[in-house]
Amino acid sequence: MSRLRHELQTTNKPCMSYQDAFFRVMQAVGRNRKLIHGRLHNNGDSCAIGCTFNDGVKVLPITVIDEVAAYNDSFPKLTPQQRWKRVMSWLRWKNKLMSKPRR
């Protein structure tokens, strides 16, 4: 169960890897231009994880959900557009970091 998105349910279905999940979150968030905080959905708008589920993803690793939700919610005073810019920048950075070859 997610600590930050209580609306979600636990499942035993297989899911993608941590790295693949971050990439899918970045793709889904990139298709939007604003993000809410504190909930998956509200009045037709969504947080980063909500965008990912709207984009057709059915299952995500709980570590990804909690990490992305924590970053998404860490800017409660930003406008939805400003939050989108911050979260999108962070997701790009995380994906770039994970795609570098290890030495």
C-alpha positions in Angstrom: 0.0 0.0 0.0 1.3 3.4 -0.9 2.0 5.7 2.0 1.1 8.8 -0.1 -1.6 7.6 -2.4 -4.1 5.8 -0.2 -6.6 5.5 -3.1 -4.3 2.8 -4.6 -4.7 -0.9 -4.0 -2.0 -3.6 -3.5 -1.9 -6.3 -6.2 0.2 -9.4 -6.9 0.3 -8.7 -10.6 3.7 -8.4 -12.2 4.9 -5.0 -13.0 7.7 -3.3 -14.8 11.2 -2.5 -13.4 12.0 0.5 -11.3 13.8 2.2 -14.3 11.1 1.4 -16.8 8.5 2.7 -14.4 10.3 6.0 -14.1 10.5 6.3 -17.8 6.7 5.6 -18.2 5.9 8.2 -15.5 8.0 10.8 -17.4 6.3 10.0 -20.7 2.8 10.3 -19.1 3.6 13.5 -17.2 5.1 14.9 -20.5 1.7 14.6 -22.1 0.1 17.0 -19.5 0.9 20.6 -18.6 -0.2 20.7 -15.0 -0.1 18.5 -11.9 -2.1 18.6 -8.7 -0.7 17.5 -5.3 -2.0 15.3 -2.5 -4.3 13.1 -4.5 -4.4 10.9 -7.7 -7.2 12.9 -9.3 -9.3 16.0 -8.6 -11.8 17.6 -10.9 -10.2 16.1 -14.0 -6.7 16.9 -13.1 -4.1 14.5 -11.8 -0.8 14.2 -10.0 2.2 12.5 -11.7 1.2 9.0 -10.7 -2.4 9.7 -11.7 -1.2 10.8 -15.1 0.6 7.5 -15.4 -2.5 5.5 -14.7 -4.5 7.7 -17.0 -1.9 6.9 -19.7 -2.8 3.2 -19.5 -0.3 1.9 -17.0 -2.0 -0.5 -14.6 0.7 -1.5 -12.1 3.8 0.4 -10.8 6.3 -0.6 -8.2 5.4 0.8 -4.8 8.8 2.4 -4.4 8.3 4.4 -7.6 4.8 5.5 -6.5 6.0 6.7 -3.1 9.1 8.4 -4.5 7.3 10.2 -7.3 4.4 11.2 -5.1 6.7 12.5 -2.4 8.5 14.7 -4.9 5.2 15.8 -6.6 3.7 16.8 -3.2 6.8 18.6 -2.0 5.7 21.8 -3.6 2.2 22.5 -2.2 2.4 26.3 -2.9 3.3 26.1 -6.5 0.7 26.4 -9.2 -0.1 23.3 -11.1 1.9 24.5 -14.1 4.9 25.3 -11.9 4.7 21.9 -10.2 4.6 20.3 -13.7 7.8 22.0 -14.7 9.6 21.0 -11.4 8.4 17.4 -11.5 9.2 17.0 -15.3 12.7 18.4 -14.8 13.3 16.0 -11.9 11.9 13.0 -13.9 14.3 13.9 -16.8 17.2 14.1 -14.4 16.3 10.8 -12.7 15.9 9.0 -16.1 19.2 10.5 -17.4 21.0 9.3 -14.2 19.6 5.8 -14.5 20.5 5.5 -18.2 24.2 6.2 -17.7 26.3 3.1 -17.9 27.7 1.9 -14.6 31.5 1.6 -14.2 
